[in-house]
Amino acid sequence: MKKKQEIFYAKILLFGEYSVIYNSMGLIIPYSHFRGELAFMNKDRYTDLDFAKQSNNQLKNYAESLLLLEKSGNLNVQLDLPAFITDIKKGLYFESTIPQGYGLGSSAALVAAVYSRYAKNKIKSRKNIASDEILQLKSDFSEMEAFFHGTSSGVDPLNSYIKYPVLMKGKGQFETVGIPRTDNGKDNAIFLLNTGKSRKTGPLVQVFLEKSKDKYYQKAIKEELIPLNNHCINSLLDGNLNEFRIALKKISAFQLNYFKEMIPKSCLDLWGKGLNTDDYYLKLCGAGGGGFILGFTGEYDKVKQDISENGKTFIPVYRSNGK
């Protein structure tokens, strides 16, 4: 009997974009709508063969990079690289529906899958994982994902591997959390709005860092955005939706004012409309600049129709169905 392949999900950074650079809180959740798994090219699997070959070649380059790091003594995480390389020669690839360049962690899911299969003495994924194990996983994943981005915090693969929401408490503290499903009679929902274009995180972070050299801009981040961000996360985790919505609207307005370079022009009108009508609020999903925009609403059906009529793809992440 064939062993069932383990699936790894996309991730969504709900809160903490850019502000985590200044040690704010952050909240990242797994998103099972998009997923990936390691597989072998064979006659029993029906897939896009060109995609599979491209992925196999990417894994080959990835394994070679990890091998060089290991030989130079710069790879602390222990991986069975000979087995990884052997499997690549047999046609191993990463079957994935996670769009690349959209901020949903396509490389993170791949890294989590490789760790799960080839790590020696791997730390087991579970809900109540110890804080020291979380930090060790974060360190291991930081090394492993650097191949794809140059540098990596390791948080995205951590979330994909654990498969539970991860709270970044600031100053290097992390823990898994549960998000209450509060029902207050509204049709509450979190959704993604597809901008239709990919983006790269690095250049956008550089824009933010350059703008942060201005003392007034940095003051706004530290004294306005970070308290709002932290209050939003705490209110959500406490199930206080009224406080959550108040802080969320302020974050949306702040980002429209201070992060306009990160908001695609095609989304500016919708962003402002949400703030004016209070039907929904939009915010960045990660670095912004493209990919997906995050939305929050208490009027699911109405907002879905409104956004669809504006030519945008509406993808639900969570719906309370409180009617």
C-alpha positions in Angstrom: 0.0 0.0 0.0 1.4 3.4 -1.0 2.1 5.9 1.7 -0.2 8.8 1.6 1.6 12.0 0.6 1.6 14.8 3.2 0.0 18.1 2.0 1.3 21.5 2.9 -0.9 24.6 2.8 -0.4 28.2 1.6 -0.1 30.9 4.3 -1.7 34.3 4.8 -0.1 37.0 6.9 -3.3 38.5 8.4 -1.6 41.2 10.4 2.0 42.5 10.8 3.0 43.4 7.3 6.0 45.8 7.5 5.4 46.6 11.2 7.0 43.3 12.2 10.3 44.9 11.0 9.9 47.1 14.1 9.0 44.1 16.4 5.2 44.5 16.3 3.0 41.5 16.7 2.1 39.4 13.7 -0.5 36.8 12.9 -0.1 34.2 10.2 -2.6 31.5 9.3 -2.5 28.4 7.0 -4.8 28.6 4.0 -5.9 25.2 2.7 -7.5 26.5 -0.5 -4.0 26.5 -2.1 -1.7 23.5 -1.3 1.3 21.5 -2.4 2.9 18.0 -2.0 6.0 16.2 -3.1 5.3 13.7 -5.8 7.0 11.6 -8.5 6.4 11.9 -12.3 4.9 8.6 -13.4 2.2 7.1 -15.4 -0.2 7.0 -12.4 -0.2 10.8 -11.9 -2.0 13.1 -14.3 -0.5 16.6 -14.2 1.1 19.4 -16.2 4.3 17.6 -17.4 6.1 20.8 -18.3 5.3 22.2 -14.8 6.6 18.9 -13.2 9.8 19.0 -15.2 10.4 22.6 -14.3 9.8 21.8 -10.6 12.1 18.8 -10.8 14.8 21.0 -12.2 14.2 23.6 -9.5 14.5 20.9 -6.8 17.8 19.7 -8.4 19.3 23.3 -8.1 17.9 23.5 -4.6 19.5 20.2 -3.5 22.8 21.3 -5.1 22.7 24.5 -3.1 22.0 22.7 0.1 24.8 20.3 -0.5 27.3 23.1 -1.0 26.1 24.7 2.2 26.5 21.4 4.0 30.0 20.8 2.7 31.1 24.3 3.7 29.8 23.8 7.2 27.1 26.5 6.8 24.0 24.3 7.1 23.0 23.6 10.6 19.8 21.7 9.8 20.5 18.0 9.3 18.9 16.7 6.1 19.3 13.4 4.3 20.6 15.0 1.1 21.7 11.8 -0.6 18.1 10.5 -0.4 16.8 13.8 -1.6 19.1 13.8 -4.6 18.3 10.2 -5.4 14.6 10.9 -5.4 15.1 14.0 -7.6 16.8 11.7 -10.2 13.7 9.4 -10.0 11.4 12.3 -11.0 10.6 14.0 -7.7 8.8 17.4 -8.1 6.5 19.6 -6.0 2.9 19.4 -7.2 1.4 22.8 -6.2 -1.6 25.0 -6.7 -0.1 27.9 -4.7 0.4 30.8 -7.1 4.0 32.1 -7.3 4.7 35.8 -6.6 1.4 36.3 -4.8 2.6 36.3 -1.2 1.0 33.0 -0.2 4.1 31.1 0.5 4.7 28.9 -2.5 8.4 28.4 -1.6 7.5 28.0 2.1 5.2 25.0 1.4 8.0 23.4 -0.7 10.5 23.9 2.1 8.2 22.5 4.7 7.6 19.4 2.5 11.3 18.8 2.0 12.0 19.2 5.8 9.1 16.8 6.6 10.4 14.1 4.3 14.2 14.5 4.6 15.1 16.1 7.9 17.0 13.9 10.4 15.6 13.9 13.9 12.8 16.2 12.7 10.6 18.0 15.2 7.1 16.7 15.0 4.4 19.0 13.9 1.6 19.4 16.4 -0.8 22.0 17.9 0.8 22.4 21.3 4.4 22.5 20.1 6.9 23.9 22.6 8.3 27.4 22.2 11.9 26.2 22.0 10.9 23.7 19.2 9.2 26.6 17.3 12.4 28.6 17.5 14.5 25.7 16.3 12.1 25.1 13.4 12.1 28.8 12.5 15.9 28.7 12.5 16.1 25.6 10.3 13.5 26.9 7.9 15.3 30.2 7.7 18.4 28.4 6.4 16.4 26.2 4.0 14.3 29.0 2.4 17.1 31.5 1.9 17.8 29.7 -1.5 14.5 31.2 -2.8 14.6 34.7 -1.4 18.3 35.4 -0.5 17.2 35.7 3.2 14.2 34.3 5.1 12.8 34.7 8.6 11.7 31.1 8.4 8.2 32.0 9.7 6.3 31.2 6.5 7.6 27.6 6.2 7.0 27.2 10.0 3.3 28.0 9.5 3.0 25.7 6.5 4.7 22.9 8.5 2.8 23.3 11.7 -0.6 23.9 10.0 -1.9 26.1 12.8 -2.1 29.9 13.2 1.2 31.3 14.5 1.3 34.4 16.7 4.4 36.5 16.4 4.6 38.2 19.8 7.6 40.4 19.0 11.2 40.2 20.1 11.6 36.6 18.8 8.6 35.1 20.6 6.2 32.7 18.8 3.3 30.5 19.8 0.5 28.6 18.1 -3.0 30.1 18.7 -6.6 29.4 18.0 -8.9 32.1 16.4 -12.4 32.1 18.0 -15.3 31.7 15.5 -17.6 34.3 17.0 -21.2 34.4 15.7 -22.9 37.8 16.2 -25.6 37.4 13.6 -23.6 38.9 10.8 -22.2 37.1 7.7 -18.6 37.8 8.7 -16.0 36.8 6.2 -12.3 37.2 5.3 -11.6 37.2 1.6 -8.8 37.6 -0.9 -9.0 40.1 -3.8 -6.9 39.0 -6.8 -5.0 42.0 -8.3 -4.1 39.9 -11.3 -0.3 40.5 -11.1 2.6 39.0 -9.3 5.2 40.9 -7.3 8.5 40.5 -5.6 8.8 41.3 -1.9 12.4 42.6 -1.8 12.0 45.8 -3.8 8.8 46.7 -1.8 10.6 46.2 1.5 13.4 48.5 0.3 10.8 51.2 -0.5 9.5 50.9 3.0 13.0 51.0 4.6 13.8 54.1 2.5 10.6 55.9 3.6 11.3 54.9 7.2 14.5 57.0 7.2 12.1 60.0 7.5 11.6 60.5 11.2 8.0 61.5 10.9 7.2 58.4 8.8 8.9 56.1 11.3 7.1 57.8 14.1 3.8 57.2 12.4 4.7 53.5 12.1 5.7 53.1 15.7 3.1 55.3 17.4 0.1 54.8 15.2 0.3 51.6 13.1 2.0 49.2 15.6 -0.5 49.9 18.4 -3.4 49.5 16.0 -1.9 46.3 14.6 -1.4 44.8 18.1 -4.9 45.9 19.2 -6.4 44.3 16.1 -4.7 41.0 16.7 -5.5 40.9 20.5 -9.2 41.8 19.8 -9.5 39.1 17.2 -7.9 36.5 19.4 -10.2 37.6 22.3 -13.3 37.4 20.1 -14.1 41.1 20.5 -15.3 41.9 17.0 -16.5 45.4 17.8 -13.0 46.5 18.9 -11.5 44.5 16.0 -13.5 46.3 13.4 -12.7 49.7 14.8 -8.9 49.0 14.8 -9.2 47.3 11.4 -10.8 50.4 9.7 -8.0 52.6 11.1 -5.4 50.2 9.7 -7.0 50.3 6.3 -7.1 54.1 6.4 -3.5 54.2 7.6 -2.3 52.0 4.8 -4.2 54.0 2.1 -2.4 57.1 3.4 1.1 55.7 4.1 1.5 52.6 1.9 0.0 53.9 -1.3 3.0 52.7 -3.3 2.2 49.1 -2.1 -1.4 49.3 -3.2 -2.1 48.5 -6.9 -3.8 51.4 -8.6 -6.6 49.1 -9.8 -7.6 48.6 -6.2 -7.5 52.2 -4.9 -11.1 53.0 -5.7 -12.4 49.8 -4.1 -10.2 50.5 -1.1 -11.7 53.9 -0.6 -15.2 52.7 -1.2 -14.9 50.2 1.6 -13.8 52.9 4.0 -16.7 55.2 3.0 -19.5 52.6 3.1 -18.2 50.4 6.0 -19.4 47.4 4.0 -15.8 46.0 4.0 -12.2 47.0 4.7 -9.2 46.2 2.7 -5.6 45.8 3.8 -2.3 44.6 2.4 -1.7 40.8 2.3 2.0 40.7 3.0 4.2 43.1 1.0 1.5 44.3 -1.4 2.4 45.7 -4.8 0.3 42.9 -6.5 -0.7 39.4 -5.6 -3.7 39.4 -3.3 -5.3 42.1 -1.2 -7.0 41.0 2.1 -10.6 42.0 2.8 -12.8 41.8 5.8 -16.6 42.2 5.8 -19.8 41.5 7.7 -21.9 41.5 4.5 -20.5 38.6 2.5 -23.0 38.2 -0.3 -23.4 42.0 -0.9 -19.6 42.6 -1.0 -18.9 39.5 -3.1 -21.3 40.7 -5.8 -20.0 44.3 -5.6 -16.3 43.3 -6.0 -17.1 40.8 -8.8 -19.0 43.5 -10.7 -15.8 45.6 -10.5 -13.9 42.9 -12.4 -12.0 41.5 -9.4 -11.7 37.8 -8.4 -13.2 37.3 -5.0 -11.8 34.3 -3.0 -13.2 33.5 0.4 -10.8 32.6 3.2 -13.2 32.3 6.1 -17.0 32.7 6.5 -19.0 32.6 9.7 -22.4 32.2 8.0 -24.0 33.9 11.0 -27.3 34.6 9.3 
